[in-house]
Amino acid sequence: MRKLTYLVASTIDGVIAGPGGGDPSGPDGFFVMEGDHMREQFTDWPDILPGPARAALGLDVPPKHFDTVVEGRASYQVGLDAGITDAYPHLEHYVFSRTLTEAPDPAVRLVSGDPVEKVRELKRRDGLGIWLVGGATLASALRPEIDELVVKLHPVVAGAGIPLFSGEFGPQRFDLTDVRRFDSGVLHLTYTKL
């Protein structure tokens, strides 16, 4: 069975985006976007690079970890605001939304129903892993289905903003299975559900 991986950048205090949302890695963002950790993203995690970045880098490689991406409506809006209707054309792309009635891109599949049910269906299919790109509300809804959590921990404290998970209190244990430390101060922490 395929696994669901929530791979996301976070501040030390668990913030994935500013209070108003938006792109925390963009020009007005707060994540560290230069340094040795970026090389790993290009070589070890090329699947998570948006299509325009892959094109700019001349990166035409098959997926290594994921062939499917799932995201919430607010995360999808970040791309739409930048004029990108499908940020991940190299992946099967699902957007969970109760407000969008028509996909702005024919390759993007809208899901208005139960996210857990849909992800369980996707897990039963053959293929590579499923990447949960965000956001906090969808991550919270899918928490029972998250098999792996990869946090790209940036040496930044935000003070406030959108958390990794936005939902009900309910502690869940994960096992730390890998730590990668970079000179940039970024840590990649990999956790597996117990």
C-alpha atoms as a printed R data frame, in Angstrom:
    type eleno elety resid chain resno       x      y       z
1   ATOM     1    CA   MET     A     1   0.000  0.000   0.000
2   ATOM     2    CA   ARG     A     2   1.190  3.507  -0.804
3   ATOM     3    CA   LYS     A     3   2.010  5.893   2.016
4   ATOM     4    CA   LEU     A     4   0.933  9.458   2.670
5   ATOM     5    CA   THR     A     5   3.809 11.818   3.507
6   ATOM     6    CA   TYR     A     6   3.242 15.282   4.907
7   ATOM     7    CA   LEU     A     7   6.410 17.011   3.698
8   ATOM     8    CA   VAL     A     8   6.362 20.653   4.698
9   ATOM     9    CA   ALA     A     9   8.597 23.549   5.672
10  ATOM    10    CA   SER     A    10   8.139 24.936   9.176
11  ATOM    11    CA   THR     A    11   9.578 27.509  11.531
12  ATOM    12    CA   ILE     A    12  10.943 26.497  14.934
13  ATOM    13    CA   ASP     A    13   7.596 27.455  16.451
14  ATOM    14    CA   GLY     A    14   5.621 25.287  14.027
15  ATOM    15    CA   VAL     A    15   4.411 27.906  11.534
16  ATOM    16    CA   ILE     A    16   4.049 26.945   7.856
17  ATOM    17    CA   ALA     A    17   2.701 30.276   6.563
18  ATOM    18    CA   GLY     A    18   2.021 33.766   7.824
19  ATOM    19    CA   PRO     A    19  -1.280 34.674   9.493
20  ATOM    20    CA   GLY     A    20  -2.816 35.643   6.140
21  ATOM    21    CA   GLY     A    21  -1.486 32.625   4.254
22  ATOM    22    CA   GLY     A    22   0.511 33.358   1.132
23  ATOM    23    CA   ASP     A    23   3.802 31.922  -0.031
24  ATOM    24    CA   PRO     A    24   6.302 31.718   2.855
25  ATOM    25    CA   SER     A    25   9.074 30.837   0.390
26  ATOM    26    CA   GLY     A    26   8.352 33.719  -1.998
27  ATOM    27    CA   PRO     A    27   9.998 37.146  -2.161
28  ATOM    28    CA   ASP     A    28   8.170 38.332   0.965
29  ATOM    29    CA   GLY     A    29   8.505 34.985   2.715
30  ATOM    30    CA   PHE     A    30  10.434 34.053   5.814
31  ATOM    31    CA   PHE     A    31  11.935 30.655   4.982
32  ATOM    32    CA   VAL     A    32  15.652 30.310   4.219
33  ATOM    33    CA   MET     A    33  15.791 29.902   0.449
34  ATOM    34    CA   GLU     A    34  19.548 29.804  -0.042
35  ATOM    35    CA   GLY     A    35  22.128 27.367   1.217
36  ATOM    36    CA   ASP     A    36  23.157 23.760   1.081
37  ATOM    37    CA   HIS     A    37  19.707 22.418   2.016
38  ATOM    38    CA   MET     A    38  18.398 23.637  -1.352
39  ATOM    39    CA   ARG     A    39  20.765 21.296  -3.222
40  ATOM    40    CA   GLU     A    40  19.162 18.341  -1.476
41  ATOM    41    CA   GLN     A    41  15.738 19.548  -2.477
42  ATOM    42    CA   PHE     A    42  16.806 19.567  -6.133
43  ATOM    43    CA   THR     A    43  18.533 16.179  -6.049
44  ATOM    44    CA   ASP     A    44  16.733 14.118  -3.395
45  ATOM    45    CA   TRP     A    45  13.238 15.643  -3.561
46  ATOM    46    CA   PRO     A    46  12.750 16.827  -7.163
47  ATOM    47    CA   ASP     A    47   9.103 15.725  -7.009
48  ATOM    48    CA   ILE     A    48   8.186 18.605  -4.683
49  ATOM    49    CA   LEU     A    49   9.550 21.350  -6.920
50  ATOM    50    CA   PRO     A    50   6.783 23.214  -8.735
51  ATOM    51    CA   GLY     A    51   6.660 22.868 -12.513
52  ATOM    52    CA   PRO     A    52   7.910 26.413 -13.213
53  ATOM    53    CA   ALA     A    53  10.940 25.856 -10.935
54  ATOM    54    CA   ARG     A    54  11.675 22.512 -12.601
55  ATOM    55    CA   ALA     A    55  11.531 24.204 -16.015
56  ATOM    56    CA   ALA     A    56  13.789 27.081 -14.914
57  ATOM    57    CA   LEU     A    57  16.335 24.597 -13.558
58  ATOM    58    CA   GLY     A    58  16.113 22.345 -16.624
59  ATOM    59    CA   LEU     A    59  15.090 19.560 -14.257
60  ATOM    60    CA   ASP     A    60  13.421 16.853 -16.313
61  ATOM    61    CA   VAL     A    61  13.629 13.788 -14.093
62  ATOM    62    CA   PRO     A    62  10.986 11.210 -13.269
63  ATOM    63    CA   PRO     A    63   9.437 11.302  -9.798
64  ATOM    64    CA   LYS     A    64  11.543  9.625  -7.078
65  ATOM    65    CA   HIS     A    65   9.212  9.520  -4.081
66  ATOM    66    CA   PHE     A    66   5.777 10.735  -5.149
67  ATOM    67    CA   ASP     A    67   3.535 10.491  -8.174
68  ATOM    68    CA   THR     A    68   0.535 12.126  -6.488
69  ATOM    69    CA   VAL     A    69   0.093 15.405  -4.613
70  ATOM    70    CA   VAL     A    70  -2.856 16.433  -2.435
71  ATOM    71    CA   GLU     A    71  -3.470 19.916  -1.108
72  ATOM    72    CA   GLY     A    72  -6.091 22.081   0.478
73  ATOM    73    CA   ARG     A    73  -7.894 24.985  -1.089
74  ATOM    74    CA   ALA     A    74  -5.822 27.692   0.632
75  ATOM    75    CA   SER     A    75  -2.528 26.100  -0.429
76  ATOM    76    CA   TYR     A    76  -3.794 25.804  -3.990
77  ATOM    77    CA   GLN     A    77  -4.748 29.492  -3.918
78  ATOM    78    CA   VAL     A    78  -1.080 30.458  -3.451
79  ATOM    79    CA   GLY     A    79  -0.364 29.090  -6.930
80  ATOM    80    CA   LEU     A    80  -3.497 30.616  -8.418
81  ATOM    81    CA   ASP     A    81  -2.490 34.017  -7.037
82  ATOM    82    CA   ALA     A    82   0.812 33.632  -8.891
83  ATOM    83    CA   GLY     A    83  -1.015 32.713 -12.119
84  ATOM    84    CA   ILE     A    84  -0.208 28.998 -11.848
85  ATOM    85    CA   THR     A    85  -3.225 26.717 -12.255
86  ATOM    86    CA   ASP     A    86  -1.260 23.474 -11.823
87  ATOM    87    CA   ALA     A    87   1.947 23.879  -9.827
88  ATOM    88    CA   TYR     A    88   2.714 20.153 -10.100
89  ATOM    89    CA   PRO     A    89   2.036 19.060 -13.695
90  ATOM    90    CA   HIS     A    90   4.467 16.163 -13.239
91  ATOM    91    CA   LEU     A    91   2.237 14.664 -10.497
92  ATOM    92    CA   GLU     A    92  -1.376 13.517 -10.286
93  ATOM    93    CA   HIS     A    93  -2.824 16.588  -8.558
94  ATOM    94    CA   TYR     A    94  -5.816 16.649  -6.168
95  ATOM    95    CA   VAL     A    95  -7.225 19.771  -4.524
96  ATOM    96    CA   PHE     A    96  -9.682 19.411  -1.637
97  ATOM    97    CA   SER     A    97 -12.238 22.190  -1.694
98  ATOM    98    CA   ARG     A    98 -15.868 22.783  -0.857
99  ATOM    99    CA   THR     A    99 -15.849 26.205  -2.524
100 ATOM   100    CA   LEU     A   100 -14.345 25.532  -5.965
101 ATOM   101    CA   THR     A   101 -16.922 24.061  -8.317
102 ATOM   102    CA   GLU     A   102 -14.722 23.860 -11.384
103 ATOM   103    CA   ALA     A   103 -10.984 23.219 -11.628
104 ATOM   104    CA   PRO     A   104  -9.059 26.142 -13.163
105 ATOM   105    CA   ASP     A   105  -6.848 23.535 -14.866
106 ATOM   106    CA   PRO     A   106  -8.017 20.351 -16.620
107 ATOM   107    CA   ALA     A   107  -5.211 18.318 -15.006
108 ATOM   108    CA   VAL     A   108  -6.234 19.271 -11.456
109 ATOM   109    CA   ARG     A   109  -8.842 17.026  -9.839
110 ATOM   110    CA   LEU     A   110 -11.196 18.649  -7.347
111 ATOM   111    CA   VAL     A   111 -12.416 16.668  -4.348
112 ATOM   112    CA   SER     A   112 -15.333 18.041  -2.344
113 ATOM   113    CA   GLY     A   113 -15.983 14.905  -0.304
114 ATOM   114    CA   ASP     A   114 -14.288 13.256   2.655
115 ATOM   115    CA   PRO     A   115 -10.491 13.667   2.406
116 ATOM   116    CA   VAL     A   116  -9.812 10.527   4.469
117 ATOM   117    CA   GLU     A   117 -11.960  8.400   2.174
118 ATOM   118    CA   LYS     A   118 -10.245  9.800  -0.934
119 ATOM   119    CA   VAL     A   119  -6.729  9.316   0.450
120 ATOM   120    CA   ARG     A   120  -7.541  5.745   1.462
121 ATOM   121    CA   GLU     A   121  -8.692  5.138  -2.111
122 ATOM   122    CA   LEU     A   122  -5.455  6.656  -3.458
123 ATOM   123    CA   LYS     A   123  -3.364  4.536  -1.075
124 ATOM   124    CA   ARG     A   124  -4.904  1.355  -2.473
125 ATOM   125    CA   ARG     A   125  -3.722  2.197  -5.999
126 ATOM   126    CA   ASP     A   126  -0.354  1.103  -7.361
127 ATOM   127    CA   GLY     A   127   2.347  3.717  -7.645
128 ATOM   128    CA   LEU     A   128   4.752  5.870  -5.720
129 ATOM   129    CA   GLY     A   129   3.911  7.770  -2.549
130 ATOM   130    CA   ILE     A   130   1.340 10.490  -1.987
131 ATOM   131    CA   TRP     A   131   2.598 13.920  -0.953
132 ATOM   132    CA   LEU     A   132   0.492 16.116   1.290
133 ATOM   133    CA   VAL     A   133   1.794 19.596   0.485
134 ATOM   134    CA   GLY     A   134  -0.537 21.429   2.884
135 ATOM   135    CA   GLY     A   135  -2.240 23.117   4.439
136 ATOM   136    CA   ALA     A   136  -2.996 22.951   8.103
137 ATOM   137    CA   THR     A   137  -6.716 22.206   7.879
138 ATOM   138    CA   LEU     A   138  -6.298 19.375   5.369
139 ATOM   139    CA   ALA     A   139  -3.310 18.018   7.320
140 ATOM   140    CA   SER     A   140  -5.441 17.940  10.442
141 ATOM   141    CA   ALA     A   141  -8.258 16.112   8.637
142 ATOM   142    CA   LEU     A   142  -5.787 13.609   7.184
143 ATOM   143    CA   ARG     A   143  -3.748 13.141  10.354
144 ATOM   144    CA   PRO     A   144  -4.965  9.542  10.890
145 ATOM   145    CA   GLU     A   145  -3.725  8.688   7.382
146 ATOM   146    CA   ILE     A   146  -0.289 10.350   7.582
147 ATOM   147    CA   ASP     A   147   2.325  7.601   7.539
148 ATOM   148    CA   GLU     A   148   5.376  9.855   7.421
149 ATOM   149    CA   LEU     A   149   6.032 13.434   8.440
150 ATOM   150    CA   VAL     A   150   9.036 15.220   6.912
151 ATOM   151    CA   VAL     A   151   9.569 18.644   8.434
152 ATOM   152    CA   LYS     A   152  12.036 21.004   6.790
153 ATOM   153    CA   LEU     A   153  12.714 22.961   9.987
154 ATOM   154    CA   HIS     A   154  14.002 26.475   9.283
155 ATOM   155    CA   PRO     A   155  15.990 28.494  11.857
156 ATOM   156    CA   VAL     A   156  13.230 31.076  12.119
157 ATOM   157    CA   VAL     A   157  10.661 31.965  14.785
158 ATOM   158    CA   ALA     A   158   7.488 33.479  13.322
159 ATOM   159    CA   GLY     A   159   5.574 34.289  16.500
160 ATOM   160    CA   ALA     A   160   2.207 33.699  14.836
161 ATOM   161    CA   GLY     A   161   0.778 32.214  11.676
162 ATOM   162    CA   ILE     A   162  -0.689 29.059  10.226
163 ATOM   163    CA   PRO     A   163   0.431 25.981  12.201
164 ATOM   164    CA   LEU     A   164   1.488 22.566  10.882
165 ATOM   165    CA   PHE     A   165  -1.918 21.230  11.936
166 ATOM   166    CA   SER     A   166  -5.085 23.195  12.600
167 ATOM   167    CA   GLY     A   167  -7.650 20.996  14.273
168 ATOM   168    CA   GLU     A   168  -8.737 19.169  17.372
169 ATOM   169    CA   PHE     A   169  -6.367 18.330  20.231
170 ATOM   170    CA   GLY     A   170  -5.356 14.671  20.070
171 ATOM   171    CA   PRO     A   171  -1.714 13.749  20.670
172 ATOM   172    CA   GLN     A   172  -0.258 11.198  18.275
173 ATOM   173    CA   ARG     A   173   3.222  9.672  18.562
174 ATOM   174    CA   PHE     A   174   5.740  9.491  15.729
175 ATOM   175    CA   ASP     A   175   9.186  7.896  15.683
176 ATOM   176    CA   LEU     A   176  12.117 10.085  14.595
177 ATOM   177    CA   THR     A   177  13.783  8.019  11.853
178 ATOM   178    CA   ASP     A   178  16.171 10.489  10.202
179 ATOM   179    CA   VAL     A   179  17.804 13.859  10.877
180 ATOM   180    CA   ARG     A   180  19.718 15.833   8.279
181 ATOM   181    CA   ARG     A   181  21.508 18.988   9.409
182 ATOM   182    CA   PHE     A   182  22.637 21.612   6.925
183 ATOM   183    CA   ASP     A   183  25.137 24.464   7.237
184 ATOM   184    CA   SER     A   184  22.272 26.823   6.389
185 ATOM   185    CA   GLY     A   185  20.763 25.987   9.780
186 ATOM   186    CA   VAL     A   186  17.895 24.032   8.242
187 ATOM   187    CA   LEU     A   187  17.115 20.578   9.608
188 ATOM   188    CA   HIS     A   188  15.216 17.872   7.765
189 ATOM   189    CA   LEU     A   189  13.406 15.757  10.330
190 ATOM   190    CA   THR     A   190  11.715 12.540   9.229
191 ATOM   191    CA   TYR     A   191   9.134 10.919  11.478
192 ATOM   192    CA   THR     A   192   7.216  7.681  10.972
193 ATOM   193    CA   LYS     A   193   3.846  6.986  12.524
194 ATOM   194    CA   LEU     A   194   4.060  4.513  15.392
